[in-house]
């Protein structure tokens, strides 16, 4: 859905606060000697986000009616502030994740894994915002991320579903290869900037 600036940019304020709160709670209730476990949970949560990002983008944003159309609007107007309101996504994610994880492994487990997952989400929204709204220096790692995502938008929407990482696209065979069998041309500079009118 089209968001106003307040709703769009609130991700960059609310999610860091939630991640800090969850990690602080996990550390507070865990003996110092076991803080390494919190670190592992946090890392596992962030890695889990990358798989969720891939799955949501591939199987929800491109397949489910209603959601698919909202995502198609993003494909057509990439600089528009389109997304899910932070004030829906953050409470929804916490409500879905914390109770079952708490039941499975207790509060530190739930706080650590959820905190890492939401950190992964924050990395995703940050990268996604930057690839659509900021220029990239050719040859940089950021340019490579921007090019990967431009291939998804301008060559075929059936590949490069990972935005913050291409790992799962490689695992599941959905990575768009540049000039592989003449299929995928390099996006133009106008497409790479996402700023020019198409």
N, C-alpha and C positions, 0 to 999 in steps of 0.2 A: 504494500500500500504506500501511497505517497505520504511522506512525513513532513511536518514542518521542521525548521532548523533545530528547535529545542528538542523534539523527540529524536531526531536523527543523531545529533551530537551528544545526547545524554548517555549513550553507550560508553563514551570515552571518560565519563565521570562516575557513573553508577557501577559499571563492572570492575574497575580498579578498586573501588571501595569495598565491593562485595568480596572480591578475591583476597584483599588484605584482611578483611574481617574473618573470612573462613580459615585462612592460613593461620591467623593469630589465635583463633579459637582452637584449632587443631594442636598448635604448639603449646598453648596454655594448659590443656588438659593431658598432655603427654609428658612423661618424665624426660628431662633433658637428654639422658642417655639414649632415649629412643627417638629423638628428633629425626634421625636419619630415615626412620620409617615414614614419617610425615613427608619427607622429601621424595621418597619413592612413590608414595601415594599421589603426591602432587604431579610428579612426572608421568605416572600412569594415567592420571586424569587428563593431562594435556595431550598425551598420545591418543587416548580414547576420543578426544575431541576431533582429531584429524580424520579418524574413521567416520565419526558422526557427520562431520562436514561433507565428506565425500558422499556418504549415503543419502543425506538430506538433499544435497544438490542434485544427485543423479536420480533418485527414486521419488522424491517429494516435489522439488521445485520444477522438475521437467516432466512429471507424470500426473500429478493429482489435479483434477479440474479445480478451478478457483485459484489455487496456489500457483499452478502453471501459468495462468494468465497474468497474475501479478509479477511473476518472474520474467515473463515475456516482455512486460512493460519496461523492466530494467534492461533487457537486451536491446530494446528499441531506443531508450533514452538513458544511456549509461551514466550520465552525470546527474540525473534526477536523484533526489533524496528518497529512495524507495527502500523499504525494509519493514521490520516488525518493531513496534514501539518497545523501548526498553522496559516500560512500565507494564508490559504484558510478558515479554520474554524472560526477564529476570525472575519475577515471582513464579512464573510457570516452570522454569527450569529448576528452581529451588524446590518447588512443590513436588515435582516428578522425581528428582534425584535424591534429596535428603532422606525422606522416610524409608524407602527400601534399603538404601545404603546403611542407614543407622541400624535397621533391623539385622542386616547381614553382618556388619562388622563393628557396630558401636559408633559413638559420636566422632571420635578422632578419624576413623576410617571415612565416615560420611563427609566430614568437613574437608579433609585432605583431598579426597578424590574429586569432590565437587569443586573445590577451589582450583585444582589443576585443570579440570574440564572447562571451567569458566575463563581461566587464563588462556587456554587454547582458543576459546571463542573470541576473547578480546584480541588475540593475535590475528585471527581470521578477519574480524571486522576492520581492524587497523590496516591490514594488507589490502583488503578489498577496497576500502576507501581510497587508499593511496594509489592503487593501480588505475582507478577511474578519475582521480582528481589531481594527481601530481605528475609532473614530467619525470622521466628517468634517463640517466646518463647511459648511452649505449655501452655495452660490455659489462655493466654492473650486475650484481646479483638481483637487484630490484628490477632492472631492465628485463632480465630473464623471466621473473615472475610476471611482469607486465605482458611480455610477449606470450607466455603460456596462456594467460587469461584472454588476451586478444584473439588467440586462435580459437578459443571456446566461443567467443562472441562473433567472430567474423568468418570462420572457416566452417565449423560444424559445432552445434550445441551438444553433440553426442560424444564429447570427449573433454579431457582436461577439467574434470569436475572439482578437483582439489584446487583451492585458491591459495591457501597458505603453504601447501606442500603438494608436490606431484607424486609422492610415494605411492598412494593407493591407486592412482591412475596407472602406474607401472605394474603394480601387483595384479590389478584386475583387467589389464590390457585395454584401457581406455585413453591412454596417453596419445595425443595427436603428435605425430612425428613430422618435423619440417621436411617437406619435399620427399616424403616416403612414397615411392612409386608414383610421384607426380601428383599426389592427392592434396597436400596442404601447402599452399604458397605462404610466403612470409607476409604478414599483414603490412600494409602501407604505413608510412609515418603518420598520416592523418588518423588511421585506425589505432595506431599505438598511442597517440595522444588522447584519444577518446574525446577530443574537444571539437574536432572539425565536424561540420554538418555532413551527414551521409545522405 
